[in-house]
Amino acid sequence: MTRENILFGVVGLLLGYVIAFHLVVHINQTRPDAGRDVLPGGHPALAGADGGAGGEAQRLKSAADAAASAAEESPKDFDAQLKAAMAYMDVGGFDEAADFLARASALRPDDLDVRSELAVTYFMRTPPQKEKAISELRRNIETDPSHLPSLHNLTRMLLESKRLEEAEATLEKLEKVKPDYEQLPQLRAEVEGARRAAASPGSSDKGGKGAKKSPTD
């Protein structure tokens, strides 16, 4: 990796119900997102995505709208597009976030961090476009096999799509790329938990491999 900054998100719908959606953010001074918090493992939802306290939810929405206005006024400003996208992701506005991420990606087509975030919006939107999200991350990894956000997000998306063997294989790649990656223990625990659930009596998915789903499933 040539840059310290990594922006990426992963989504939680594991084993039939919504669980944590991790936004793991490594920020340097060149990115506009200073001050965003990293959601801890087990966090139930994105900040503001479930409504939260009315005042805080409104503040986040107002901030997103303000960022969007600034991005519209400066369509060639990469940082402005990215800031608007991240602000909308904070409030669960994944369709709006996708629009601004697409603009940012058009300005910097080789930015894999942005493309990884765009994949998250595909996975999280209603209805979800899971296969599109997974394909986007696979393309990122073909470009850069050591891209941590894409490896992390792909592991989670495959796991949460009940494609356990693929998730395990992707996790192994991540482990080889960065054996001391701080999120590895949690990812391993989730994979092992899914494996135990798949092997338990009465499980309908013993192999850990769910049926292939269309992008709109």
N, C-alpha and C positions, 0 to 999 in steps of 0.2 A: 504494500500500500504506500503511495507517495504522499497521501494527505492524512493528517491526524483526524480530520473530521469524518464521522460516519453517521449518516442519518438513516435510520431504518425502523420499520415497524413490523410487528408480527401480530397475528390475530388469534384469538382463542375461541374455538367452538368444539373443544375436544370431548369425545365420547358423548355427544348428543346434547350438550348444554354449553352456554357461553361461559368461558373462563377468561383468564387474564389476557389482555392485549398489551404486549410489551412494546414500548417505544424506547429503544436503547439508543442514546444520543451521545456521541463524542463530538465536542464542539471546539472549533478554534475561532480566532478573532475574525476570520474572513467570512463567517456565516452569520446570518441575521438572527439566529435563534437563541442567543445567549439568555440564560435564565430559565429555560424549560427544564422541568424535572424529569428524571428517569423514573418510570413507573416501576414499583417493586414487584417481584414475583407474587402471583396470587391476587394482584389488584383486580377488582371485579369488572372494571370498565374504564374506557377513556375518560379523562377529566371532562365533565360536562356532558358526556354522551348520554347519560341516563337522566338528564335534567338537573341533578344535584341540587344544591341550595339555589333558590331562584336568583338571588343577587349575583352569585358567582357565575351561574350559567349565562345570565344576561351580559355580564362583563366579558366573558369569553366570546360570546356571539358578537358583541359590539366590536371587540378587538379584531375578530375575523373579518367583519364587514369593512372596518377601517383599512385593514391590510389589503383586502380585495380592491378597494377604491384606489389605493396607492399603486397596486399592481396594474390596474386598468389604465391609470394615467401614465405609467412607464412600462409599456409592453416589451421593451427591449432590455429591461432591468432584470437580470437573472435572480438576484437576491430578493427583489420585490415579489416575483412570482413564487419563489420558494417559501418566503415568509407567509404569504397568503395561504398557500397550500397547507403548511404546518398548522396555521391558526384554525383552518377549517377541520383538519383532522382532530384537533383538540376537542371540538364540539360534535364530532361524529358526522361532519358534513363531507362524506367521502366522494360524492359526485362532484361537488364544488372543488374539493382538493384535487381530484383527478384533472380537472380542467387546467388548474394553475400548474400542476406538475407536468402536464403535457406541454404547456408553454415553456416551462423551464427546460424541459428535455429538448425541445426544438432549438433553444438557444445554445445548449451545451449537449449535443447528442451523445458524447462519450462519457457523460457523468453517470456512472453506474449507481451511485447512491440515490440519485433522483429516480432512476428507472426502477430501483428496488422499492422505493416508496410508492411509485405509481402502481406496482404490482399489488401492494397492500390495499390500495383503494379498490382495485378490482375484486379482491377477495372479500372485502368488507361491505361493499355496496349491496343494495337490495334491489333485485335479487343478486346474489353473489356470482361473480364470474371466476370460479375457482380455476378452471383449466387455463384460462387466459393469464391469470396471475402466476400460476406455476410455470407456464411456458415462458413468460417474461423473465422470471428468475433463472430459468435454465439457460436462456440466451445470455444473461449477464455472466453466468458461470462459464459458459463457453468462451466468452471474451476474456474473463479474468477468473481462472479457477480458484484464486485465493481471496475472492471478494467476500469478506466476512458477513456483511449485511445480507447478501443474497443467500449464502450458505445457511445462515441462521434462520432467515425467513422461510426458505424452502423447506428446511427440516420441520418447522412448526406447521406450515401449510399442509405438507404431506401427512404429518402425524394427525392433524385435526381433520383431514380428509380420510382417515383410517387406511392410509397406504403405508403401513408400518415398515415393510421391508425397504421401500424407497426412502423413507424417513431415516431409518438406521444407516443406510448406505451414505446418505448425505451427511449425517452426523459424523460418520467416520472420516469423511473428507475434511470436515471442519476441524476435527480433532488433529488431523495431520498438519493442517495449515497453521493452527495456533493451539498447541496443547495446553497452554495456560489461559485460554480464553475464559473470562470470568463467568460467562453464562453456561459453560459446559455442564457443571453439576446439575443445574436445573433441567437442561435439555435431556441429559442422561436419565434423570429421575422420571421425566415425563415419558420418555421412550420405554423405560423399564415398566412403568405403571401401565402403559398401553399394552405391552406384551403380556403382563400378568392378566389384565382384563380380558385380552383376546383368548388366553389359554384357560380361563376359568370355566367351570361347568355352566352350560346354558348360553355361553357366548355364541352369537350368530356370526362372528367374524374371527374365527380361531387363527386364521393365517395372518390377521392384521391387515388384509388387503381388501378394501372396499371396492364395490363396483365403480367403474369409471363413470364420472359424472360430467354432464355438459356444463359449459360456462354459466348457464343460467339456473343450474340446480340449486 
